[in-house]
Structure formats: C-alpha cells, structure tokens
Amino acid sequence: MQDKVHCAHILVKTEQEAKAVVERLNKGEKFPNAAKEISICPSGKRGGDLGTFSRGKMVKEFEVCAFALQKGQTSAPVKTKFGCHIIKRL
C-alpha cells in the first residue's frame, strides 16, 4: 500500500461544471492549462499541483479517490464539502 501520492486537481463548484471540465480534458486539453483557467482553488495557479501528500491530509472522499488512481490517470468528478474535484495522479 502506498503511503504518499503526488496529485493535481481542478476544483469547481458544481458537478455540471466538473463534467464540462472532464469533457475538455477528454478532447485533449492539457490538465495544467485547464486548472489555471478554471480551478477555484489557489493551486490552479500551479496547474492544480497539490504536491505529494500522505493519507489523512485530505478530506476522505478526495483521499480515497487520489490513492486509488494509477500514475497518469484522471478521476471522474469527486464531490466534497469544498465543491467538485477532478483529480490527476502525477
């Protein structure tokens, strides 16, 4: 079991917005570019990069998804109390 993961994310307010982001990514838009343009999280300025984190550092729904992703994989929208995230394992 891995102890740490390196992830980036794009945070938006609604699931509808998140689905639109996933569509853009599926059409080939680069994750960091989309994060800089769309994300409401301050990490957006860094292309969504959250750095490396260990278990227990993120809200449960986010953590479960982040640790389940394979390197290079992008998640479906994940709802948390902060909004809706699209997570990419780096």
C-alpha positions in Angstrom: 0.0 0.0 0.0 1.4 3.4 -1.0 2.0 6.0 1.7 2.1 9.1 -0.4 0.8 10.3 -3.8 1.5 13.3 -6.0 -1.7 14.8 -7.4 -3.1 17.8 -9.1 -6.7 18.8 -9.1 -9.2 21.1 -10.7 -11.9 22.4 -8.2 -15.2 23.8 -9.4 -18.5 24.5 -7.6 -20.9 22.1 -9.3 -20.9 18.6 -10.7 -22.2 20.1 -14.0 -19.1 22.3 -14.2 -16.9 19.3 -13.4 -18.4 17.2 -16.2 -17.7 20.1 -18.6 -14.0 20.0 -17.5 -13.8 16.3 -18.0 -15.2 16.8 -21.5 -12.5 19.4 -22.3 -9.8 17.0 -20.9 -11.1 14.1 -23.0 -10.9 16.3 -26.1 -7.2 16.8 -25.4 -6.9 19.9 -23.3 -3.8 19.7 -21.0 -4.7 19.3 -17.4 -2.4 22.2 -16.1 -3.9 24.6 -18.7 -7.5 23.8 -17.7 -6.6 24.1 -14.0 -5.1 27.5 -14.5 -8.2 28.7 -16.3 -11.0 27.0 -14.4 -10.0 25.9 -10.9 -11.3 28.0 -8.0 -8.6 26.6 -5.7 -5.4 28.6 -5.3 -3.4 25.6 -6.6 -4.9 26.4 -10.0 -2.1 28.9 -10.5 0.3 26.0 -10.3 -1.7 23.9 -12.8 -3.6 22.3 -10.0 -0.4 20.7 -8.5 -1.0 19.8 -4.8 2.4 18.3 -4.4 2.9 15.0 -2.6 0.7 14.2 0.4 0.2 11.3 2.7 -3.0 9.6 4.0 -5.0 11.7 6.4 -4.1 15.1 4.8 -7.1 15.5 2.5 -10.9 15.1 3.0 -11.9 11.5 2.9 -13.7 11.4 -0.5 -10.7 13.1 -2.1 -8.1 10.8 -0.4 -10.0 7.6 -1.3 -10.0 8.6 -5.0 -6.4 10.0 -5.1 -4.9 6.8 -3.6 -7.0 4.6 -6.0 -5.7 6.3 -9.1 -2.8 4.9 -11.2 0.0 7.2 -12.2 -1.2 9.5 -15.0 -4.8 8.6 -14.5 -7.5 11.3 -14.1 -10.6 10.8 -12.0 -14.3 11.3 -12.7 -15.8 14.2 -10.7 -15.4 13.8 -6.9 -17.8 15.7 -4.6 -16.5 17.1 -1.3 -17.6 19.9 1.1 -15.4 22.2 -1.0 -17.0 21.5 -4.3 -16.4 19.1 -7.2 -12.8 18.0 -8.0 -11.2 16.3 -11.0 -8.0 14.7 -9.7 -5.0 13.7 -11.7 -2.3 11.4 -10.2 1.1 12.7 -11.2 
